[in-house]
């Protein structure tokens, strides 16, 4: 498959923000970002990033420190991230949907010295950051980012090994882990994603996914690498997305399952002029073939599936330059400089093509590791990242994903750890035991479902338990259904038999 995805050259000992500096030199007057009625050229975008670096330095931030970014999808989110990188500090990407307990865990784990916020996100910060905040809406210095001289970033850092970005990925232990990326791994992911998408400076696309997610971040970074432009949306709105495709002549669109489903079910989809689109990229969740086919039939725009993870972005993809090979039943073969192997679920033995096992990967874009560091022991096998996904490969390298080892629930592309929801439920005095698992859902990919054993004489209701979870955790972790059971099935070791529960409560197909 090397002829499809040949090896690439990556920046050597280069900072992630150097790609923005280069774009500002080469594409100074080209539009980098569109947001509502606002446009920023590459020159202006870079000036604002330098202004943010200057602002952060004035607040005492220096190299190797961490700054939390907990804000919505807007230009200042990315100028803040680039400003953090210009100082040699690292950006901690915290979901703006997280509530106090989740945010406190993230802050305790990563130790940021300051937070960048907007809206009401500052109200969910723990006490140690309460007076260490730059608020994008209320801080007068934010409005003057482009004024003043350029900051001189730390030029003597070993960029290949300097931490750049931390984002969160939940594990089976329940609490979110911080995924640590260096400048080298982020640069490699940026170049690989840009090549996989076939980006050039004439392209225009849009970011409707949250910016703290690896997909939103890489879309921006790869656009800067290519000198193309992106439109940002403060939240997903199908009418706004379709309208922007028509008005901006968007050339490629990103879709996770809920976006594709919304397009397929839009009653007036044919009324939008989508002829500028080269393709729609489907990522984050497995392709639902019937949905993709319905969108293509109605619009004439094909889908190009891909697969990756926060820990090792961009693992496989259908080949952009070989559209005759595109297919919906596979996210493609390994991309540039990425290796994939399938290993036996129990012995770890490397399996031949056609055999089902755990998907493991090696990539120049692979993370440096997790926080807490104890989580790294189970994350790697002989230098290969253990994705936790189950699948098999064809003899020519095309991957098929069939299940997950880690029992994570994927809701609209986000991971939900069963143990995290179970911990909340077990805090209710009426709950004796419980198990949380995912069931197929056409709208969100999977629905968070709980089997609950109540204490004798207890009277907790389904709505009461749903409300408890909704009040404690982010919206995408909410319970879709609660089933009351006499007991939760477990092995003698205490391990929950989630598969039994899935089979028991999964709705009949068709």
SVG drawing of the C-alpha trace seen along z (x, -y; Angstrom):
<svg xmlns="http://www.w3.org/2000/svg" viewBox="-40 -48 59 65">
<polyline fill="none" stroke="black" stroke-width="0.4" points="0.0,0.0 3.1,-2.2 2.2,-3.5 -1.1,-4.8 0.4,-6.4 4.1,-7.0 6.4,-8.1 6.4,-11.8 8.9,-14.4 8.1,-16.0 9.4,-19.2 12.6,-18.6 12.9,-20.1 10.2,-22.6 7.5,-24.1 3.8,-23.6 3.4,-27.4 6.2,-27.7 3.7,-26.4 1.5,-29.4 4.5,-31.7 5.3,-30.2 1.7,-30.5 1.6,-34.2 4.7,-34.8 3.5,-32.8 -0.3,-33.6 -0.4,-36.9 -3.5,-38.2 -5.4,-35.0 -8.4,-34.3 -7.4,-31.9 -10.6,-31.9 -14.2,-32.8 -16.5,-33.2 -20.0,-34.7 -19.4,-37.9 -15.7,-38.2 -12.7,-37.1 -9.1,-36.9 -6.2,-36.9 -3.2,-34.8 -1.3,-37.9 -4.0,-39.0 -4.4,-35.4 -0.7,-35.2 -0.7,-38.8 -3.5,-37.8 -1.7,-34.6 1.4,-36.7 -0.8,-39.1 -2.1,-36.2 1.5,-35.1 2.3,-38.6 -0.9,-38.7 0.0,-35.3 3.6,-36.3 2.3,-39.4 0.2,-37.2 3.3,-35.2 3.1,-32.2 6.4,-30.8 7.9,-27.8 7.0,-24.3 4.0,-25.5 0.4,-24.5 -2.6,-26.7 -6.2,-25.4 -8.4,-26.3 -12.0,-25.9 -13.9,-27.8 -16.3,-27.5 -15.4,-27.2 -14.3,-30.7 -11.2,-32.3 -9.8,-33.3 -9.8,-29.6 -7.2,-28.9 -5.3,-32.2 -5.1,-31.3 -3.7,-27.8 -1.1,-29.2 -0.2,-31.9 0.4,-29.2 2.6,-27.3 4.6,-30.4 5.6,-30.7 6.8,-27.1 3.9,-26.3 1.3,-23.6 -2.4,-23.9 -4.7,-21.8 -7.9,-21.3 -10.8,-21.0 -14.3,-20.4 -16.6,-23.4 -19.4,-21.0 -17.8,-19.6 -19.2,-20.3 -17.4,-21.1 -16.4,-17.6 -15.0,-16.8 -13.2,-20.1 -11.6,-19.7 -10.3,-16.3 -8.7,-17.7 -7.1,-20.6 -5.8,-18.4 -4.3,-16.0 -2.6,-18.5 -1.8,-21.5 -2.4,-24.5 -1.3,-27.8 -4.0,-29.8 -7.3,-29.2 -8.7,-30.8 -12.5,-30.8 -15.7,-32.2 -19.4,-32.2 -19.9,-30.6 -17.1,-28.1 -15.1,-30.1 -17.8,-29.3 -16.9,-25.6 -13.2,-26.0 -11.8,-24.8 -10.7,-27.3 -7.0,-27.2 -7.8,-28.8 -10.7,-31.1 -8.5,-34.2 -6.2,-33.0 -8.5,-33.5 -8.5,-35.2 -12.1,-35.6 -12.5,-35.9 -15.7,-38.0 -14.8,-40.3 -11.1,-40.8 -10.3,-44.2 -6.8,-43.0 -8.2,-40.3 -9.8,-42.9 -6.4,-44.4 -4.5,-41.2 -3.1,-42.5 -1.6,-45.7 2.0,-45.9 5.3,-44.2 5.7,-40.5 6.7,-38.3 10.0,-36.5 9.1,-32.9 11.5,-30.5 13.9,-29.7 16.2,-27.3 13.7,-24.6 14.0,-21.0 10.7,-21.2 10.7,-17.5 10.4,-16.6 8.6,-19.7 5.0,-19.1 2.5,-21.0 -1.1,-19.9 -3.0,-17.8 -6.5,-16.5 -8.7,-14.0 -9.6,-10.5 -11.5,-8.4 -10.4,-5.0 -12.0,-1.9 -11.0,-3.1 -13.6,-5.7 -11.8,-9.0 -10.5,-10.9 -6.8,-10.5 -4.8,-13.3 -3.2,-12.5 0.2,-14.3 1.3,-15.3 4.7,-16.9 5.3,-19.5 6.8,-16.7 3.8,-14.4 1.3,-17.2 3.3,-18.4 3.4,-14.8 -0.4,-14.5 -0.9,-17.8 1.1,-16.9 -0.4,-13.4 -4.0,-14.8 -3.3,-17.5 -2.0,-14.9 -4.8,-12.5 -7.3,-15.2 -5.5,-16.4 -5.5,-19.9 -4.2,-22.9 -4.4,-26.6 -7.6,-26.8 -9.6,-24.6 -12.3,-25.9 -13.8,-23.8 -15.6,-24.2 -15.2,-23.1 -18.5,-22.2 -17.0,-19.7 -15.7,-21.0 -12.2,-22.5 -10.9,-20.7 -11.5,-17.4 -8.5,-16.0 -10.6,-16.4 -11.3,-20.0 -7.7,-20.8 -6.2,-18.9 -8.6,-20.5 -7.3,-23.9 -3.7,-23.0 -3.8,-21.2 -5.6,-24.1 -2.8,-26.4 -0.2,-23.9 -1.9,-24.0 -2.7,-27.7 -6.4,-27.0 -9.3,-28.5 -11.8,-27.3 -15.2,-28.5 -15.8,-28.1 -19.3,-27.5 -20.0,-28.3 -22.1,-25.1 -23.4,-22.5 -26.4,-23.9 -27.4,-21.9 -29.0,-24.9 -25.9,-27.0 -23.6,-24.3 -25.5,-23.7 -25.9,-27.4 -22.1,-27.9 -21.3,-25.2 -23.4,-27.1 -22.3,-30.6 -18.5,-30.0 -18.2,-27.3 -16.9,-24.9 -14.8,-22.2 -14.7,-19.5 -17.0,-18.7 -16.4,-16.7 -19.1,-14.5 -19.5,-12.3 -22.5,-10.0 -25.0,-12.6 -24.1,-15.1 -24.4,-12.6 -27.8,-11.4 -29.1,-15.0 -28.1,-15.5 -29.8,-12.3 -33.0,-13.2 -33.1,-16.9 -36.4,-17.4 -35.0,-20.0 -31.4,-18.9 -31.7,-19.1 -32.5,-22.8 -28.9,-23.6 -26.2,-23.9 -23.5,-21.5 -21.8,-21.2 -18.5,-22.8 -17.9,-19.8 -15.2,-17.3 -16.2,-14.8 -17.5,-14.4 -15.0,-12.9 -16.6,-10.4 -14.6,-10.0 -14.9,-9.5 -17.6,-6.8 -18.0,-3.8 -19.8,-4.5 -23.5,-3.7 -23.6,-2.7 -27.3,-3.3 -27.0,-6.8 -24.0,-7.6 -25.6,-6.2 -28.8,-8.2 -26.8,-11.5 -24.8,-10.7 -27.9,-9.8 -29.5,-13.1 -26.5,-15.3 -24.1,-13.5 -21.3,-14.0 -19.3,-10.8 -18.0,-9.9 -14.3,-9.2 -14.1,-7.3 -11.0,-7.5 -10.0,-6.2 -7.9,-7.6 -7.7,-8.2 -6.7,-11.1 -3.7,-9.0 -2.6,-8.3 -4.4,-10.6 -5.1,-9.5 -4.4,-5.8 -6.2,-4.7 -8.1,-6.4 -9.6,-5.8 -7.0,-7.2 -7.9,-10.8 -6.2,-10.4 -7.8,-7.1 -11.6,-7.8 -12.3,-4.6 -11.1,-2.7 -13.3,-4.4 -15.7,-2.1 -18.0,-2.4 -17.3,0.9 -13.7,0.0 -11.9,-3.2 -9.1,-2.2 -5.5,-1.0 -2.8,-2.5 -1.8,-6.0 1.6,-7.6 4.3,-6.1 1.6,-4.4 1.8,-0.7 -1.2,1.4 -1.1,4.9 -3.8,7.2 -3.0,9.1 -4.7,12.0 -7.0,10.7 -5.6,13.0 -2.0,14.0 -1.0,10.8 0.3,12.9 0.4,11.0 -2.3,12.4 -2.4,12.9 -4.8,11.2 -8.4,12.1 -8.1,13.0 -9.9,10.9 -8.0,9.3 -7.0,6.0 -5.9,3.2 -2.5,1.8 -0.6,-1.0 2.7,-2.7 2.9,-6.3 5.1,-9.3 2.1,-11.1 1.7,-8.8 1.2,-10.5 4.1,-10.8 1.9,-9.1 -0.9,-9.6 -1.4,-11.4 -1.6,-9.8 1.7,-8.0 0.4,-4.8 -2.1,-4.5 0.8,-4.0 1.5,-0.5 -1.6,0.8 -1.5,-1.6 1.5,-0.2 2.7,3.3 6.3,3.3 6.1,-0.2 2.7,0.3 -0.3,-1.8 -3.1,0.5 -6.2,-1.2 -8.7,1.0 -10.6,1.5 -11.2,5.0 -11.0,5.7 -9.2,7.5 -7.2,6.6 -7.5,7.8 -4.4,9.1 -3.9,5.8 -4.1,3.8 -7.7,2.5 -8.9,2.4 -12.3,3.5 -13.4,2.5 -15.8,4.8 -15.9,4.0 -14.0,2.5 -11.9,4.1 -12.2,1.2 -16.0,1.3 -16.1,-2.5 -19.3,-4.0 -19.0,-6.3 -21.7,-9.1 -21.4,-11.4 -17.7,-10.8 -17.0,-11.3 -16.0,-8.5 -18.0,-7.8 -16.4,-5.6 -19.0,-3.2 -17.2,-3.3 -17.5,-7.1 -21.3,-6.9 -21.5,-3.9 -19.6,-5.9 -22.3,-8.6 -25.1,-6.1 -23.5,-4.2 -23.5,-7.5 -27.3,-7.3 -28.4,-5.7 -31.0,-3.5 -28.5,-1.9 -26.9,1.4 -25.2,2.3 -25.1,1.2 -23.5,1.6 -23.4,-0.9 -23.0,0.1 -23.8,-1.2 -26.5,-0.1 -26.8,-1.0 -28.5,-4.3 -29.1,-5.8 -28.8,-9.4 -25.7,-9.3 -23.9,-6.1 -24.5,-4.6 -26.9,-5.2 -25.7,-5.2 -27.7,-2.6 -27.7,-1.4 -28.7,1.8 -29.5,1.0 -30.0,3.2 -31.9,1.3 -31.5,1.9 -34.3,3.8 -37.3,1.5 -35.8,-1.3 -38.0,-3.3 -35.6,-5.3 -37.2,-5.9 -35.6,-5.9 -36.1,-9.7 -34.5,-10.3 -31.4,-8.4 -31.3,-10.1 -31.4,-13.5 -28.6,-12.6 -26.3,-11.7 -27.4,-14.8 -26.7,-17.1 -23.3,-15.6 -21.7,-14.9 -21.5,-16.5 -24.6,-16.3 -23.2,-13.6 -22.8,-11.2 -26.5,-11.4 -28.4,-8.1 -30.7,-7.2 -32.4,-4.3 -32.3,-2.6 -33.3,1.0 -33.9,2.3 -32.6,5.8 -32.5,8.3 -28.7,8.5 -25.9,7.4 -24.2,10.4 -20.5,10.7 -17.6,13.1 -16.3,14.6 -13.5,12.0 -16.1,9.3 -15.8,8.2 -19.1,7.1 -20.5,9.1 -21.6,6.1 -22.0,8.3 -24.7,10.3 -26.5,7.0 -26.2,5.7 -27.7,8.9 -30.5,8.8 -31.5,5.2 -30.5,4.5 -33.6,3.7 -34.4,6.1 -33.0,5.2 -35.2,4.1"/>
</svg>
